[in-house]
Amino acid sequence: MQNFILFLIINIFITVMSFSQKNYEEDVYKTSAGTLKITFIGHASLMFTLDDKVIYIDPAQYSGSDFDGFPKADLLLITHNHFDHFDIPIIEKLSKENSKIVYTEICAQQLPGGFIMKNGDKNKVCGFTIEAVPAYNIIHKRGDGNPFHPKGEGNGYIITISDKRIYIAGDTENTPEMKVLKNIDIAFLPMNLPFTMSPEMVADAAKAFKPKVLYPYHLTQTDTNGLLKLMKDEKNVEVKIRKM
């Protein structure tokens, strides 16, 4: 029995260390309900923790992580069905018996049992208010003329965590729906051509809806210096660059 307990302790230690030793960047924000921690996993994958609540956005192995040792999810938000955002084995790895998944109709066809949200929907899940914002391309298209992300198929999400409204845009351009958003505390806007936005598009959107904090994410090889130059005179928006 003692050997078994020792075995468990060692394995828990190894699991925790496998997560902590990767040195993911983290930012911390004070909210009226406690400390919100944002962990920047990579690409489009994020983790939010508020006390004992764990929220993942688009956890996928494409982020560079296999998610070994990560805490189980209370809530998973999936923006759309592309493999670098919707990774079923990773979702299953992070899920526990009462985990809730919010996703699109196309995702539900491949992984039943979640909570479908369409563009414009607003619901409360796990105690958090979630709004689905349209995410789509206007300009950038495939060789056959179809957009990389057609309107109506993908979501961005505004999740209200205590007194913070956080917008995770998903794969999108600077759409009219994005530019009229209000009262956004933290925004994650994608910046990689040709699939999402250029630095000029991100700056255009951020100057319109003025989030208090702007994180460019889903960067691939995009040089963030261009965005910093475009936003240097926008005093009400703090741009933060993290490894994404």
C-alpha positions as CSV (number, residue, x, y, z in Angstrom):
1,M,0.0,0.0,0.0
2,Q,2.8,2.4,0.9
3,N,4.6,1.7,-2.4
4,F,1.3,2.4,-4.3
5,I,0.9,5.7,-2.5
6,L,4.5,6.6,-3.3
7,F,3.9,5.7,-6.9
8,L,0.9,8.0,-7.1
9,I,2.8,10.9,-5.5
10,I,5.7,10.5,-7.9
11,N,3.4,10.4,-10.9
12,I,1.4,13.5,-9.7
13,F,4.7,15.3,-9.2
14,I,5.9,14.4,-12.7
15,T,2.6,15.5,-14.3
16,V,2.7,18.8,-12.5
17,M,6.3,19.4,-13.5
18,S,5.6,18.5,-17.1
19,F,3.1,21.4,-17.2
20,S,5.1,23.9,-15.2
21,Q,8.5,23.4,-16.8
22,K,7.3,24.5,-20.2
23,N,7.3,28.1,-18.9
24,Y,4.1,29.3,-20.6
25,E,3.6,33.0,-20.4
26,E,0.9,34.1,-18.0
27,D,-0.8,37.4,-17.2
28,V,-2.9,38.0,-14.1
29,Y,-5.9,40.4,-13.8
30,K,-7.8,41.3,-10.6
31,T,-11.6,40.8,-10.8
32,S,-14.4,41.4,-8.4
33,A,-14.6,37.6,-7.9
34,G,-10.9,36.9,-7.5
35,T,-7.7,36.6,-9.6
36,L,-8.1,35.7,-13.3
37,K,-5.0,34.1,-14.8
38,I,-4.5,33.8,-18.5
39,T,-2.1,31.2,-19.8
40,F,-0.8,31.6,-23.3
41,I,-0.4,28.1,-24.6
42,G,0.3,28.8,-28.2
43,H,-1.3,29.6,-31.6
44,A,-5.0,29.9,-30.8
45,S,-5.0,27.9,-27.5
46,L,-5.6,29.7,-24.2
47,M,-6.4,28.8,-20.7
48,F,-8.2,31.0,-18.2
49,T,-8.4,30.1,-14.5
50,L,-10.5,31.9,-11.9
51,D,-10.1,30.3,-8.5
52,D,-11.1,26.6,-9.1
53,K,-12.7,27.2,-12.5
54,V,-10.7,26.3,-15.6
55,I,-11.7,27.5,-19.1
56,Y,-9.9,26.5,-22.4
57,I,-10.2,28.2,-25.7
58,D,-9.5,26.1,-28.8
59,P,-7.1,23.7,-27.1
60,A,-5.3,21.8,-29.9
61,Q,-2.0,20.0,-30.4
62,Y,-1.2,22.5,-33.2
63,S,-0.4,24.9,-30.3
64,G,2.8,23.0,-29.7
65,S,1.5,21.3,-26.5
66,D,0.1,17.8,-25.9
67,F,-1.6,19.2,-22.8
68,D,-0.2,16.5,-20.5
69,G,-0.5,17.6,-16.9
70,F,-2.9,20.4,-17.6
71,P,-5.9,20.8,-15.3
72,K,-9.2,19.4,-16.4
73,A,-11.7,21.8,-17.9
74,D,-14.9,23.2,-16.5
75,L,-15.6,24.9,-19.8
76,L,-14.2,24.6,-23.3
77,L,-14.9,27.2,-26.0
78,I,-14.3,26.0,-29.6
79,T,-14.5,28.7,-32.2
80,H,-14.8,26.6,-35.4
81,N,-14.0,23.2,-36.8
82,H,-10.6,23.7,-38.3
83,F,-8.0,21.2,-37.0
84,D,-5.8,23.9,-35.3
85,H,-8.8,25.0,-33.2
86,F,-10.9,21.8,-32.9
87,D,-8.9,18.8,-31.7
88,I,-11.1,16.1,-30.5
89,P,-8.4,13.9,-28.8
90,I,-7.2,17.0,-26.8
91,I,-10.8,18.0,-25.9
92,E,-11.4,14.5,-24.6
93,K,-8.1,14.6,-22.7
94,L,-9.0,17.8,-20.9
95,S,-12.6,16.9,-20.2
96,K,-14.1,15.5,-17.0
97,E,-17.5,14.1,-16.3
98,N,-19.2,17.5,-15.9
99,S,-17.2,19.6,-18.4
100,K,-19.2,21.8,-20.7
101,I,-18.3,22.3,-24.4
102,V,-19.5,25.4,-26.3
103,Y,-19.0,25.1,-30.1
104,T,-20.6,25.5,-33.5
105,E,-23.1,23.3,-35.3
106,I,-20.4,21.8,-37.6
107,C,-18.3,20.8,-34.6
108,A,-21.3,19.1,-33.0
109,Q,-21.6,16.9,-36.0
110,Q,-18.2,15.4,-35.2
111,L,-18.4,15.5,-31.4
112,P,-22.0,15.3,-30.1
113,G,-23.0,16.3,-26.6
114,G,-21.9,19.9,-26.4
115,F,-23.7,23.2,-26.3
116,I,-24.3,24.7,-29.8
117,M,-24.1,28.5,-30.2
118,K,-24.9,30.3,-33.4
119,N,-23.8,33.8,-34.4
120,G,-25.6,36.3,-32.2
121,D,-26.6,33.8,-29.5
122,K,-26.2,34.7,-25.8
123,N,-26.3,32.2,-23.0
124,K,-25.1,31.4,-19.6
125,V,-22.9,28.3,-19.3
126,C,-21.0,27.2,-16.1
127,G,-22.1,30.5,-14.5
128,F,-20.4,32.6,-17.3
129,T,-22.3,34.7,-19.8
130,I,-21.2,33.9,-23.3
131,E,-22.0,35.8,-26.5
132,A,-21.3,34.3,-29.9
133,V,-19.9,36.9,-32.4
134,P,-19.7,36.2,-36.1
135,A,-16.2,35.3,-37.3
136,Y,-15.6,35.2,-41.0
137,N,-13.5,36.5,-44.0
138,I,-14.6,39.3,-46.2
139,I,-11.5,39.7,-48.4
140,H,-9.3,36.7,-48.1
141,K,-10.4,33.7,-50.1
142,R,-9.2,30.3,-51.3
143,G,-8.1,29.7,-54.9
144,D,-11.7,28.7,-55.8
145,G,-13.1,32.0,-54.6
146,N,-14.6,30.7,-51.3
147,P,-13.6,32.5,-48.1
148,F,-11.3,30.7,-45.7
149,H,-13.9,31.1,-43.1
150,P,-17.5,31.5,-44.4
151,K,-19.9,33.7,-42.6
152,G,-22.2,31.8,-40.2
153,E,-19.8,28.8,-39.6
154,G,-17.5,30.2,-37.0
155,N,-17.8,32.1,-33.7
156,G,-15.8,34.5,-31.8
157,Y,-16.9,34.6,-28.1
158,I,-17.3,37.3,-25.5
159,I,-17.1,35.7,-22.1
160,T,-18.0,37.7,-19.0
161,I,-15.8,36.6,-16.1
162,S,-16.9,38.5,-13.1
163,D,-16.5,42.2,-14.1
164,K,-14.3,41.5,-17.1
165,R,-15.6,41.1,-20.7
166,I,-13.1,39.1,-22.7
167,Y,-13.4,38.8,-26.5
168,I,-11.7,35.9,-28.3
169,A,-12.3,36.6,-31.9
170,G,-11.5,33.2,-33.5
171,D,-10.5,33.2,-37.2
172,T,-12.0,36.3,-38.7
173,E,-11.3,39.7,-40.3
174,N,-12.2,43.1,-39.0
175,T,-15.9,42.6,-39.6
176,P,-18.7,45.2,-39.1
177,E,-20.0,43.2,-36.1
178,M,-16.6,43.3,-34.4
179,K,-16.1,47.0,-34.9
180,V,-19.3,47.9,-33.0
181,L,-18.5,45.8,-29.9
182,K,-18.8,47.7,-26.6
183,N,-17.1,47.6,-23.2
184,I,-14.4,45.0,-24.0
185,D,-11.8,44.8,-21.3
186,I,-9.5,42.2,-23.0
187,A,-9.5,41.3,-26.7
188,F,-7.7,38.5,-28.6
189,L,-7.5,39.3,-32.3
190,P,-5.9,36.9,-34.9
191,M,-3.2,38.3,-37.1
192,N,-1.9,36.0,-39.8
193,L,-2.4,36.3,-43.6
194,P,-4.0,35.1,-45.7
195,F,-6.3,33.3,-43.2
196,T,-7.3,36.1,-40.9
197,M,-6.1,39.7,-40.4
198,S,-3.1,41.9,-41.3
199,P,-1.7,44.3,-38.7
200,E,-3.6,47.1,-40.5
201,M,-6.9,45.2,-40.1
202,V,-6.2,44.4,-36.4
203,A,-5.4,48.1,-35.8
204,D,-8.5,49.2,-37.7
205,A,-10.8,47.0,-35.5
206,A,-9.0,47.9,-32.2
207,K,-9.3,51.6,-32.9
208,A,-13.0,51.1,-33.6
209,F,-14.1,49.1,-30.5
210,K,-11.2,50.1,-28.2
211,P,-10.5,47.2,-25.9
212,K,-8.6,48.2,-22.8
213,V,-6.1,45.4,-23.5
214,L,-5.3,44.0,-26.9
215,Y,-3.5,40.7,-27.5
216,P,-2.7,39.8,-31.1
217,Y,-2.8,36.0,-31.3
218,H,-2.8,33.2,-33.9
219,L,0.3,34.9,-35.2
220,T,2.3,32.2,-37.1
221,Q,5.2,34.2,-38.5
222,T,3.6,37.7,-38.4
223,D,5.8,40.5,-37.2
224,T,4.0,42.2,-34.3
225,N,6.1,45.4,-34.7
226,G,3.8,46.6,-37.4
227,L,0.9,46.5,-35.1
228,L,2.8,48.2,-32.3
229,K,3.6,51.1,-34.7
230,L,0.0,51.4,-35.9
231,M,-1.3,51.5,-32.3
232,K,1.4,53.7,-30.8
233,D,-0.9,56.8,-30.6
234,E,-3.9,54.9,-29.4
235,K,-3.5,55.8,-25.7
236,N,-6.7,54.0,-24.5
237,V,-5.7,50.6,-25.8
238,E,-2.7,48.7,-24.3
239,V,-1.2,46.3,-26.7
240,K,0.5,43.3,-25.1
241,I,2.6,40.9,-27.2
242,R,2.9,37.3,-26.0
243,K,4.2,34.0,-27.5
244,M,1.2,32.9,-29.6
